[in-house]
Amino acid sequence: MANQPKKYKKFVASAATATLVASAIVPVASAATPSDIAGNDHEQNIKDLLELGYVSGKADGTFAPNEAVTRGQVVLMLGKWAEAQGIEVPADYLEKEYFTDYPSYLTDDNKKYYALVKAAGIFEGYEDGSLKPAQNLSRVQLAVVLNSAYEAVTGKSLVDLAGDTSDVVLGDIDAIYAPYQPAVLAMKKLGITAPANFNPTGTVTRGQFASFLNATIKAEAPAGEAATAIQSLTATGKSQLTVQFNGSVDTEAAKFALAQSSTAIAVSDVDWNEEKTEAVLTVDGTFSDATYTLTVSGVTEQDLTATVTTTREKVTTIEFLSDKLVLTGRENTPVAGGEEYKEAIITFAIYNQYGEDITESVNESYLKDLDVNGIDVYEDANQTYVKAPYVEDGKFVVWVDGDEDDDATGSVEFTYERNDEEINVKHDVQLSDEGEPAQVEIVGLYSPNDDELNVENLEDRNAEFSILFKVKDQYGIEMDAEFADDTNSNASSGDTTMLEQVREGLSVDVSDDDIFEIEDADDNGSGHGLDGVEVINVDGEYYFAIDIFADDITDVKSGDNTVTFRSQATGEETSQVFTVADSGEPHSIELGLPNEVIAGDEDVLLPVFAYDASGELITNAKSLNDDLSEDKILVKPDNGLVKNATGNQATDFTFVEKNGQVYLKFKSSDNLRDEAEEFDIEIEVDKSGVENTLTLFVEPNAHPEKIVKIADNALTYIASGDTTTIKFEDIVFEDQYGRIYDDYSNDAANHNAAPADSNRSWEKYKVRARVLNNNIIASGDSTEVVNGTTYQTINNNSDGKFTFTANGGNATVEFSLVGEDVQDNPILDTLDVTFRTVEFEDFKSYVVKSDGVVDAIDTSDDAGITVYGVLGNGLEIELTNPNSYQIIPGKYLTGDSSTGITASGSYNNVLTDEGDKVETEVTVIINEDGTSITHALTLVNEEPKVSARFAVVDKDSLGNSLLEDITVDYSTVNSNDGALKLDEIINEILSEGKFDVEDQFDQDVLKTYDANGNDLNSNSGPRNINVTNGEVTFANGTDTEKVVFTISDINSNNDKGVVTGNASQNLSVDLGSDGLESGDSFTLTLSIDGKSQAIKVFLQ
């Protein structure tokens, strides 16, 4: 299978680094041992790297181990290592210099390593773009480039591999530039360097570098970093276990199984800490008095086990939530002679042995001996309205004597009794009639940017969401949010403000903190999610608000989340469900095989089936492209699959949608072999880690193999004395795979220039024709004599054509396709076509066709009269000889069959105003038999407009396929003025496509070729589109209209504020670090007079 290193690289990134060494030490060639390394401290390391081909000796047979190594030499060594591990060499390494100071002696072979290390981020070079290859490498520079190289090869830096370096001691660490210190400390911890002092400015010898590089290749995570055992297993909730490992764990590989005796207990959820050393397991049900066994597989070769003994859930703590026995404002209506009482409440919470609030699940019959001391309350038998002290939903409720002082003090108490468990609770309180937050009205969700509450926006720290609510106190009086905001802003130190009352008097909770969390009501920090209950002004209205957020933005899920507000004073609760929508982010992506064969050097469309976390199919190609450019989707092809691969996946690949199906589009590399090449392409969703791999077989490049037919059968019928024309686009070809072959020859005039390799013979072909009798006379672009036989030949371009003239009777024409395959084997295929001479008596009727309308103002506008004879089988045969018929123009018209029919210019004032029209006609007389046909025309007075057709077609397409995308050379346009301008866009369109535009009179607005065969879209010939402003001139030579160019759907990290003058002649796109860069793309929509076409533009 082709290019295994790419797959190997992924394996290394997730497996023990020791595997890198085991796989890497495969000799690529036998290298002679240098004469000067025997006995050297670095001898074995030099030999190892020589064997691998990563280093080389000098021309004199030495290695010079004690000579200082230069930056240029290090580039070659690291480049060879990286290339061997599957890092792709930029395709343009021979054309582009990746540093500004390439040495004159640098060979083409070594240029690829300069390009590789820069493109892979191993060597950044200096600010002026130089490498300074002759300069010695300092020890601190060594640390930085080894760290970068290791990350490029394995996907994990030495710093990441080393982990915590707080215990690493280096005597001269303070002498090292702070940003470089982590790399140096990592080298020390990993054993790549050992001295007590690092000596950052010292030079590195060639021998030392060999040892450093070999040690880097063999680097392993420090002992104890990877988990090998369960450190502890603890019950941390009534349904939760916390397991700690002695190191980090591959969380995707780890699997948990819990059992109590022989009964399996389902683990419903696993939450890992950031270090991946601790997991909290949630199980179905609650623990009992039992011993549970946890088995963990996938962490080490052997399963890990641990046991934990749990007890059934018990009440361990009861707390009152306030010091105030709050009067609620409810009073009884006493009967005659009766006493008045007022309701008062204090709330409490009950906790189990794990500190979990279980108030709602505790049976209230276990709460006994309720009593109130020091405050006069009703204690007799319950009446209809007034009751003795009781508890309900975490509220201790009493009815206070109406004559009791509103600030009386005392205590409340009760006892929790269940079996042998008993907890006595007593709490000092003060009766209070101050307003306390008691009732909450949830207004709704607020986002300052009108963001949708979905997974993607919760992951985005810039998206903010707050719940707006109103509050009333226990007396039903609204607590004024505007007043609360004002008093809070002007409060003196020590004052208790209304805002503080709301913050302290409410608790807020959610049903599922994996969907989103809510900030603590009494937070007093700053920033979203940190400032507790606040006041927000929305459109002039003031509301209390509390923020919601995702605590772990890497693991946000969609779903319904219930938010509950609870009054600390009265225990009253208000709830509302908030739904977090799945933002259509992909969870898994599958690739399918196309219906047709895949060959080299072709646009490949792989069917894509992308599903979100809910299993819904995603068909939005733009969102997938956004994820592709942001590396949320990772496409990993085997090396060699993609033509001119840049390593930037957003450049090499794009998602497109056609007829509701999404495809992954890329260009396949040439296959010039005589058999298919096998490649794997892997696609992964970074967030979910779900990956799928597809194996592709890329067949040899396609060539025209067979000449199939003449596309329009009517072209093979010729009226007596007439001619018929056969062009390349009239001939149907198939490639060796049975597909329609749609490309012009790459040496064809008026089409894209041939590649630098002018010997791509399989892309060049021609067609010969010979008539097997004299009933038809043939002519072509040229005449060839092959083995004594004379052929007419046409070249593969828009002007190439065969002309056949009827000479009486029928004739067989032999068409021959002549070409070569990728192995330079000759291709010759013939097709016999019968051409028939049609006598006029064979026609059953005649048909006249035209443009239908004639421009009354532009008297050069031809009505386009064409006459056809109709055979008994319905075929319409064009009468190409104007002498076969006469055209008699009607009113307001002039001309004949030879000159064409146009407006006469004399309208007797009937077409004076814009929009006026008049009906007229022509009469066609067939000379042979006198048949007369009347054909209606409309003469109009109106400005020309693009109404018949507007398209930009691919220059290389025989079938005039629409131009779907263009590629702009980023370095060229950026070097001009740091921007992509309209004229550069239009010029690129004209280099790859041609305009096919007609007005309502069927007049060409943008002709591809003029009457003399000049290419109107070439840089050298005339052109009737103004590349500066997109203006086109209609056929009358006077009226003009502008094609509007609009940019949308930018795929770039910088997609805001980079386009100016959009849809105008001043259109400009910023390039560079603050704009679009190589690998970015956008959609360009061309529109004129209500017609439009979209073209994808890639910067490369």
N, C-alpha and C positions, 0 to 999 in steps of 0.2 A: 504494500500500500504506500502511496506517495507521502513523503514528508512526515514521518512519524514524530520528529522533534516537537511539532506544535502540540500534539496530544500529550507528549511527554512533559512539556512545560507545565501544563495544567496539573498533571499528576504531582509534579514536584512541589507545586504551590500548596498542596493540601496534605502532603505526606511528609514523613520524616526526611530531613535533608540528606541523611546518609544514602538514601536511594539515588540521589544525584550522582554521588561518587560511583556507586556500583554500576549505574547505567552509563556514566560518562566515560569511564576508563575502558574504552573499546578502541584499540589502536587503529588510527586511520592510515598510517604509513610507517614504515620502519625508518627511523632517523639515525644517522650516524652520530656516535657519541663524540662531542667536542673534545679537543685535545687538552683543554685546560681546566676541566672541572673535577678531575680525580682528587679526592681528599678534601675538596671544598665543602664547607658547612652546608651548602645548599645543593650538593651533588644530586641526591636522590630526587628532590623536588624538580630540579632542572630536567632530569631524565624523564620523570613522569610527564611533564608538560611537553617535552620534545616528542614523546611517544604519542601524545594526543594531538600533536600538530599545532598547539597553541603558541609555542615559542619556537624560535629557530636560531641557529648559530650564525656566525659570520662567514664571509666568503673564504677567509683563510683557514677555516676549519675550527676556529675557537668560538667560545661563547662569551668571553670577557665578563665573567661573573662579578668582578670587582669594579667594573666600569659603571659610572652613574647612568641610570636609566633615564631616557628622555620621555617627554610627554607623547611624542610621536610614536615611539616604540611601544609605550603602554597602550596607545590606541589600537595598534595592530594586534597585540596580545589579547586584550579584552574583546576586540572585535571578532577574532577567530573563535574565542570561547563562546561568545554570545551567538554567533552564527551557527556553531555546532549544536547549540541547544535550541535551535528553531527560531531565533529572532530573525525577522525578515530584513533583507537588505533593500533599501529603497530602490525602486525601479529606475529612478532618474540619476543614479549615482555617477554615471559617466557624463551626463549633461550639466548637472548642477554641482557646484562646489559648496559643501556644507560649512566650511570655514573659509575665511578670507585669505588665508596664507598657506595654501597647499604648497609643499616643497616641489621644486622643479623635477626632482628625481622620482616623484611618487608614481608608481605604476598604476595602470588601469585596474589591476587586480586588487591593489591595496587601497585604491580610492573607495571601494565599497565599504571598507572598515571605518574610514573616516565618516562616511555617510551614516553607517549603522549606529556608531556610538553617539552621534549627535541626534539622530532621529529617535533612538531608544532612550535618550535622556541620561546616558552614562557619562558623557562629557558635554558640558554646556559651553565650554570655551569662555573667552573673556568678553567684556561688554562691547568691545569694538568688533566682535564677530570672529576674532582670530583664535587659533589654537596654540600658537607658539610651540610647534612640534619639536624644535631643537632645544627647548628649555628643559632643564632637569626637573624631575618630579619631586616635590617635597613630601615629607612623610604625612603631613596633614592632608595634602592633596590626594595622596594615596588612599587614606582612610575614606575620603569622600567618594572617590570614583569606585572603590571596591564596594562600598555600600550601595551606590547607584547601580553598578553592574549586577550585583547579586539580586537586587530587586527586579531589574529588567528581565533577568533570566528565570527567577523562581516566582516572581509575583510578591515576594516578601523581602523587605530590606534586612540587613544585618541588625539594624536597630530593633526592628520588630522581632527578629529571631532571638535576640539576646534578652528581651524583656526588661525587667527591673534591673537597673545598673546602679542603684543607690549605694550598694555595698562595694562597688568597684573603686579601688584607690589608685590614683595616678599622682605622683608628686608634682608634676608640672601641668596639671589640668587647667589651672587658671591662666596659663600662658597660651592656651588654645582658644581661638575665636569661638565664641559661645555657640553659634549655630553648628559648628563642626564637632563640638564636644560629644554629642550622642554617638556619632560614628566611631570616634576613637574609643570611647568607653565600651561600646559594643565589641570592638575588636579585642579589647583586653578580656572581657568576660567570656568571649567565645574561644579564647586561646590563640587567636590569629597573631597577636603580639603579646609579649610576656614581660618586658623590662618594667622596672618601677617607675621610670620616667619615659615619656613617649618621644621627646625631642621633636616637636612638630615641624621645625624649620629645617631639620636635617635632610640630606639627600638620601635617595634610595638606590642601591646598586641593582644591577641586572639579576644577580643571584638572589638578593633579598626579595626582589619583586616576584621572582619565581616561587619562593617559599610563601610569600604573602598570598599570591594567587592560588597556589595549591591548597593552602590552609583554608582559604575562602571557599573553594569548591567543596571541600570536605566539612565545612562548618556544620555543626549540629546544635540543636537547642540545648541550653544548659541542663545538666542533670536535674531532674525534679520538676522541670517546667511542664512537661507533658504528664497528664494524670496517669498514675499506675495503680491507684487504690482509692477506696472510699475512706475518707478521713473521719466522717461522722454522719450519723443518720438520726434525726430528731423530729419528733412530732411538734409542729409549730402552729397547729390549728386543729379544730375538730375534724377537719377533712384535709389537712395539709401535712406533708412531710418535707423537711429540708435536708437535702443530701449534699455534703461537702466532699470535694475530691482534693487530692494532694497536688493537683496541677490543673492546667486547662484541658478542656474536653472538646473533641469534635462533636459539636451539638447535633449536627445532621446525622452522624453515625450512631450516636448513643440511643439505646432503646431501653425502656424501663418496664419491668414486670413486678407486680406486688401480689403477695399471697398471704393469707392467714390460714395456717395449716395447709389443707389441700384446696382451699377455696381461693380462686383468683379474684383480686380486687381491681376493678378498672381504673386506670389512671386517665383522667379526662383532660388534664392540662399540665404543661410543663413550662415554667418561666425560669430563664437563666439570668444570672448576673452578668455584668458587662465583661468580667474577666473570664467567663465561661468555666468558673471553678465551683459554682454553687447552683443547684437547681431546686426550685420549689415545686413539688408535685401536688396537684389537687386530685383527690380520689372521689369516686362516687360513694355517697353515704357518709357516716361518721364513725369514728373509731370507738371501739369498745375496750373492755379490760382484756387485752390479748397481746400476743406477740406476732409481729408482721415481719416477713422476709422480703427484702428488695433485691432483685437481680438486675444488674446493668450489663448489657451486652454492647459490643461495638466500640468500647473504649480501649480495651487491650485485647490481646489474642484470647485470653481466658475471661469468662464472665466474672464480674465483680459482684459480691454479695455482702449484705449487712442486715442486721435485724434491729428492731426497735420494739420496745414494750410500751403500750399506751394504756391509758385509763379512760373510762367513759367520761363524757363531758360532765363537768361539775361547776356549780356556781362558787366562785372564790372571792369576788369583790362586788360590793354595791356602793355606788357613789351618787350623792345628790349633786345636781348640776348648777345649783345657784344657792345663794344665801338668803334669797328673798322668797317669802310666801306671797305670791303676787295675786292681788285682787283682780279678778277678770272683768268686773263690771256687771256680772250677772247677779241679780237680787231676786229673792222670792217675793211673791205677793201674799202677805200673811192674811189668814182668815181673821174674822173678828176676834179681837183680844189676843191674837197671836203675836209672836216676836218676829222681827226682821232679821234676815241672815244674808250674808254676802259670800259668794263663792271665791275661794282662793286656791291656787295651785302651786306646787313646786315639783320639778321633774327630777327623775333619777335614771340611772343606767345600771344594768346588771352585766357583769363580765364573767366569762369562764376562765379556766386555768391558763388559757393561751392569750388572754387579754382581748378576746373577741366580744363585741357587744351582742348579747343574746337576749336583750330585754323583751323583744317581741315573741320569743319562743318559750319564755318561762311561764308556766301555768300560774296564774295570779292567785290560785287557791293556796299556793305555798307561802304567800306573803300574809303574815298574821300579826295579831296584837298591835294594830295600828293605834297610835296615840299622839296627842298634841299636848304639850305642857307650856304653861305661861300665857297662852292665848285662848280666849274663851271661844269654843267652837261647839257646834251642835253635835251631841253624842247619843241622842235618843234613837228610838226606832225610826227607820227611814219613812219619810212621808213621800207624797207624790213628787215633790220638787226638792225638798231639803233632805239631805242624807247625812248619815254619820260618816266619819273619815273612811275613804276607800281608795284603792289603786286601780288604774286603768291605763294600759298602753304607756307605761313609764311615767305616769302622772300620779302624784299623791294629792288627792282632792279633799278639801274640807269646806264646811260652811261656817263662816265666822259670825259671831254675834254682831248685830248691826250697831251696837253701842261700843264695840271694841275700838280702842285707839288705832288709827290707820298705820301707826308706826310701832305697834306693840312688838315685843320680842319674846321669844320662847324657843321651843324645840319640837321637832317631829321625829317619830321613831316607828320602826316596825321590825318584825323578825321573819327571816327566811327559814322555813322548816321543811325538810324533805328527808324522810327516813331518819338516818342518824346524822344528817347534816343540819347545822343550825348556825345562822349568821345574824347577829343583832346589829341594827343600824340606827344611830341617833345623830341628829344634825341640828345645830343652832340656826334659827331663822329670825328674820324680821319681817313683819307684815308690811307690805308696800302697795301704795296705790299709784306709783309712778308708771308712766306709760312704758310698756315693754313690747318689743316686736312680738306679735302674736299671730297675725294672719298674713300670708304672702299670696299675692296675685302675680302669677308668671305672665309677663307680657309677650315674651317671645325671644327669638335669637337675633342678635345684632352683629353684623360684620361691617366695619367701616369702609371696606372696599367691595361690599356686596358679593363676597366670595360664597360659593356654595359649600355647605358643610359636607365635605366628602373626605375620603382617605387621603387623597393627594394634597389637599389644602391643610389638613391637620399635620401632614408631614412637613409642610412648608412653614418654617418659623416666622415668615413674614405675613402669613395669613392669621388674622386675629378674630376670635369669636367670643362674645359675651352674652350671658343670659340677662335680659332686662326684667326687672320685677318691681312691684309696688308693695309697700308694707303698711299694715294698720296695727295699732296697739290693741290691747285687750278690751278697750272701750269702743273699738270700731272706728277710731279717729285715724285718718291717714297721716303717716309720718312723711312730712314734706321733703322730697329729695333735694329740691333746690335750696330749701332752708338748711338742710343737712350739709350740703356742699359749701354754702356760704359760711355757716358757723364753724365748720371744720377748718376753713381757710383762715378765719380770724380768731380762732380759739387761743386763749392764753394757756401757758403751761399748767398742767394739772387739771384743767377742765375736762369734764366728760361730755362729749358732744353727741348729737343725735346719730351721726355716722358711726361713732364708736359703739353706741347702744345697739345699732343694727348689726355691726360686725360681731359683737360679743353675744348678742341675743339670738343669733341664728346659727344652726349647723346645716351644712349642705353635703349631700352624699349622692353617689351614683351607683347604679346597679351593676355596672360592668366597667371597671377601670381599664380594661384592655381596649375598649372602644375610645374613650377619652376620660380624662380626669378633670376634677373641678378644684380650683384653688381653695385653700382654707379661708373661711370668711374673715378671720381676724388677722390675715397676713398684713404686714405693714412695710413690705419692701417696695421696690419700684420696678416697673416693667410688667408686660403682659404675663399673667399667671403668678404674679408675686405680690400684688398690691391689695389683695383681699377685696371685700365689698367696696365699691367705689360709686361715684355718681357720674353719669354720662348724659350729656345734652345731645339729643337726637332730634334734629329738625325743630329746635326750639322747646322741646319737652324734656324735662329732667326725670331720670329714672335711676333707681339703684341697679347696680350691675355687678356680676361676678363672672370671671373668665373661665373658659374651658380650654383645655389643651391636651396634647398627647405627650405623655411623659417619655415614652420611648418611640421616637419618630421612625425607627427602623422596623417597628412591629405594630403598625396601626391596622386595625381591622374595621370593617363596616358592620352596621347593625343598629338595633334599637337600644338606647340607653335611657334609663329612667332617672331623672334628677329629682331629688326630694329635699325640700326645705323643711326644717323642723324648728319650731320655737323652743328655745331653751326654757322660757318661762312657763308656757302653757302646754307644751308638748304637741301643739297642733301642727299637722303636716300638710304640705301641698306638693303634689308631684306632677310631672309632665314628661312625656316620652319625647326624646330628641333622636332623630334618625341620621346616622352618618352613612351617606351613600357611598357605594363602591364607585370610585372615580374612573372605572374602566381600566384601571391599571392591569397589565397582564400578570397572570399568575403562572401560566404555562403557555408555551408556544410549540406547536408541532409543524414540521416542514413536510410537504408532500412532493412527490415526483411529478414533473410536468407530463402532459399527455404525449409530447413529442420527444424525440431523442435530443440529448444535449451534445453539442459539438463545440470544438474550440473556436475562440474568437467570436462569440455570439452573446447577445443579451439573453440571459437566462432568467426565467420567471418561475420561481418555486412557489407553489401554493402554500399559503400560511394559514394556520388555524390557531389563533390566539384566543385564550380564554382568561376571563378574570377569575377572582377567587370564588365567585358564585357559579362558575361554569358557563357564564354567558359568553357568546362569541363576540369578539371585538373586530369590527370592520372599518375602523377609522384609521386609515393609513397615516394621516398626519400625526395623530397622537403616538403611533408606533414609531414614526421617524423622530419625534421629539425624544422619546425614550431611548432611541438608538443613539442620538447625538449626546445624550446625557449619561450614556453608559448604564442605563437601567436595563437595557437589553444588550446582551453580549453575543456577537456573532463571531465564531472562531472557526475559520476554514483551514483545512490543510494548506500548507505552503504550496504555492503553484497553482491553486485553483482559480484565483482572481487575477485577471490581466492587469499589469501595471499597478499592483496593490501598493497602496500608500501606507497601510497600517492604521489609517484612520477609518474606522468602520462606517462612519457617516458619509465618507467619500466613496468607499468601495461598495457599499450596499445602500439600497433605499427600498422602502416599502411603497408599493403602488396598488391602487384599487382599480379593478376592471370588472364591470358588470356585477358588483356586489362581492367579488372575491378579492381578497388581499393576496399579493404576491411579494416575495423578496426578490429584488432585481439586482443582478450584478453582471459583469462582463467576464466570460470565461477566458482563460489563457489559451494561447495557441496549443494545439496538439498536432505536431507534425510527424507523429509516428504512424505506423500502419495498424495500430490497435488502440482500443480505448484505454484511458488512464483512470485509475480509481482514486477518489478523494472522499474524505469525510468532511462534513460541515456540521458544526455544533451550534445550537442556539440556546441561550440560557437567560432566564429572568433573574437578574441579580438579587432582587429582594427575596424571592421565594427560594432561590437556589435550584429551581426545577430546570433541568436541561434535557434536550433531546438531540440526537445525532442522526444524520441522514447520510447514507453512502451514495455518491454520485459516480457515474461512469461517463467520462467526457470522451466522446468519439473524436476522431481526427477532424480537422477543419473541413467545413463543407466546400464543395466545388460543384459547378453545374455538371451533371452526369448525363442528363437525358433531355432531349428536346421533345416536348409532349404534344403540343398542338398550336394552332393559330387561335388566339383567344376569341375572336369574333368570326364565326363561320361566314358571315356575309362578305367579308373581305376577299374570299376566294371566288366570288362571283363577279364577273366583269361585263358590263354592258358592251355590246359590240362597238368597237372604235374608242372605248374608254380605257382608263388605267386604274389600277388599285395600288395602294402603297402599304407596305408592311414594315413597321419599325420594330426596334428591339422590344419595346413595351407591348407590342402586339403578339409576341411569341411567348409561350408558356414553357418554362424550364423547370426541371426537378433536380434536386441534389442527389447524392448517392444514398440518402436515407428516405427518398420518396417524398420529400417536402418541396413545396414551391420555392424555387431559388429566385430571390427578389433583388439581388445586387447587380449594379453595373460593374463592369470590369474596373479594377483600380487604376488602370492606365487610360481610362476613357476621358476624352476631352470634356470640359465643362462640369466635371465632377471632382470629388475630393482627390487631392494629389496622392500618388502612390506612397506607401510607407518608405522609410529610409532603406529598408531591404527591398530593392527593386526586383529581386528574384522571386517574389511571392507569386510564382507562376500559376498556382491553382486559382488565383483571384482574377486571372486574365483569360479571356476567351473571345471567340468571334464566331460568326455564323456565315456559312457559305450557302449558295443556292445555285442549282443548275436545272434547266428545263429539259425534259427528256424528249420533247419534239418541238416543232416550230409553231405550234398553234398559239403559244404565249411567248412574248418577247420579254426578257428580264434584263434589268440593269441594277447595279449596286454602287457602292462607294468606290470599289476597285475591282480589278479582275485578277484572278490567280490561276495559274496552271499547275495542277497537281497530278503527277504521273500521267501527263499527256491529256488530262481532262481540264476543261476550262470552267471555272466557277466565278460567279459574282459574289463579292464579299462585302459585308458591312461591318464597320467598326462599332464597338459598344459605346455609343453615346446618343444624345438626344436627336442629333441630326442624321445619324446613320439610318438608311432605309433602302429597301428594295422597291423598285417600281416594275410592275407587270402590266403589259399592254396586250389587250385582246387582239389576236390576229386571225380569229375564226376557229371555232371548235374548242375542244378541251385539251388540257395538257397536265402531265404530272410534273410537279416541281419537287426536287430532292433538296431538303434543307439539311445541312450538316453542322452540328455543334463541334467545335474544335477547341480543346483545352488540355489541361494537365491536372493531376491530383497532387497532394502534398509530397508524395514520394517521386514527383516528376515523371510519373507514368502517363503516357498520352491518353487523352479522352477523345473518342470520336463516336458520335451518335447521329444517326440519320432519321429523318422523318419524311415520308412521301405524302404530299398534299395535292389533291386534284383541284386545279383551277378550271373554271367553266366560263366559256363565253356565252353570254345571254343575248339572244336576238330580241328585238323589240316586240315581236309577236308573242314572245314567251311571257311578257308582263300582263297580268290580269287587270292591274290598275296602277295609278300613280299617287304619290303622296308628296306634298310640299311642306317643308318645315322652315322655320325662321326664328329670329329673336323674339318676334311678337310685337315689339315696340321699336319705334324709330325716333331718334333724337331730332326734334324739329329745329333746335338751335345749332347743333353741330352737324353741318351738312355733309361731313365726311363719314358719319355713322352709317355703316352698311347694315341693311336689314338682315343679312345673313341667310339669303334664300338658298335652300338646298332641295334638290329634286330627287326623288327615289322612285324606281320602278318596283312594283310588288309582284312577287312570284306567287304561284298557286299554293306553295307551302308557307306563305306569310313572310318570307324573307324580303327585306327591303334592301335593294341594291342601289347605291348612290350613282347618279349620272354625273360623272366627274367632268365630262366634256361639255363646256358651255354651248357648244354648237348643236347639242342634241335637243335644245329647247329654246324658246323665246320667252322673255318676261316683259309683259306690258304693264308699266307702272300706272297706278290709279291716281286719283286726285291728290295733289300736294307732293307727289313723288316724282323721281326722275331716275334714269339709268336703264341698264339692260342686263342680260345674262352674263356679259363679259365684264362690265364695269361694276356691277352690283347696283343695288337699289338704295337710294338715299333720299333725304328730304329735299324738295325743290327750292325751298326758301321763299316761296310765294304762297301765303296762307290767307290772303284777303281778310286780314285782321281777325281771323278766327282763333289764333293762338297768341294773343297779345299778353296774357298774364301768366305768371308762374302757376303751374298746376293745370293749365288748360290742356285739353286733349281732343283729338278728333279721329274718328274711325275712317279708314280708307282700305284699299285692297290692291293686290296685284293679280294679274292673270297669266298663267303659265301655259304655253302652247307646246306640245311635244311635236317636233318637226317630222318624225317618222310617220305618225298616224293621225296627227291633227287633234289629239286629245287636248281638251281645255280644262284647266283646274283654276278655280278662284280661291285665293288665300287672303284672309283678313289681316290687316296690320293696324296698329294704333300709333298715331303721331302725337307726341307729347312735348310739352314745354316744361321741362323741369331740370333742376340741377342734377348732375350725375351723383350717384351714391353707390356704395358697395352693398349690393343686395343679392346678386346672383351667387357669389362665392368669395370666401375669404379663408385661405389656408396657407400655412407654411409647411411645405413637404420636405421630406428627406431627399437630399440631392442624390444619394446613392440608391434610392429605391426605384426599381423598375415599375412597381405598382403605385408610385407616388404616395407612399405611406406618410402620414403626418409626422412631422418632426416632434419627437416627444421630449428630448432633452439636449442640452448643449453643455460643453465643458469649457470654462474660461480659464486661461493660464494665469493663475494667481500671481506668480512672481512678476510676470510681465506688466499686468495692469497695476499692481501695487507699486512697482518701481517708477511708474510714470508720475503719479501724484497722490498715491495713497488712497485712491478712490476708484470705484468702478462707475464709469459714466455711461450715459445713454448711447453715445456713438460707439463705444467699445462693445456694448451689448448687441447693437444692431449689426456691427461688423462680424461678430461671432455667429450671429444667426445666419448671415449671408454666406459665411464660410462653410456652414454645415447644411443649410437648407436653401430653398428657393420659394418665393412667393407665388401663389396661384390666386389671383384676385381679379374679379370681374364686376363691372357695374351692371345696372339694370338693363343696359343695352347690349349686354354680353361682350362689351369691350374690355380688353385686358387693361387693368389699371397698373399692375406691376408686371410687365412682360419679363419672362425669363430670358428670352432671346429676341433680338430684333430681326428685321427682314434679311439682314446680311449674316445672320448667325452669330453676332456678337453677344456675349453673355452679359446681360444687363445687371447681373448680380456679382460680377467679378470685380476685383479691385482696380483692374486696368480699364475696363470698358465702361460705357455709359450706364447709368443706373437711375431709375426714377423713383427712388425713395431717398429722402434727405436723411443721412445718418446722424446729422446734428440734432434734428428735431422730430424725426419720424414722419415728415410730411411726404405725401404722395401726390402726383399730378395725374388727373384723369386724362383719358384719351383725347379730349378736345384741346388739351394743352393749356387750358386756362384755369379751370376749377381745381382746387386742391382740398385735401382733407388730411388730418393727422391720425396716424395710428397711435393709440394711447398704450403706453407700457406701464403696467401696474405690478408692483412687487408685493407678495404676500407669503404667508406660511414659511417664515424664515426658520431654518434649522441651524441654530448657532447658540453658543453660550451668551453671546452678545446679540440679543434679538430685539433690544429696545433702543430707539433713538438713533439707529444707524442709517436709516433711509431718509433722505431729504428730497423734496421736489417730486414725491411719488406721483405717478400719472401725469407728469409734465415733461417738457423738453429739458428741464433742469434736473431730471432724475439723477441721483448720485447715491452710491452706497459706500459708507466708510469701510476701509480695510485696515488691517493691523490689529494690534492688541486691544484697541478700543472699538473695533468693528468686526467685520467678518474676516475669517482666516481660511487658509487652505483646509479643505474638508467640509466647509460649510456649504449650504445650499439654500435656494429659495425658489418659489414658484413665480414665474413671469407670465402675466396675462396680457396678450395683445388684443386690442379691441378697436373696432371702427364701424360706425353706422349700425350698431346693435349686433354685430357679429364678433366672435371672439375665439381665441385659442390659447390654451395654457401650455407653457413649456417649462420644464424643470431645468434650473441652472445650477451647475456644480462648479465650485471653485476648487481648482486642483493644481 
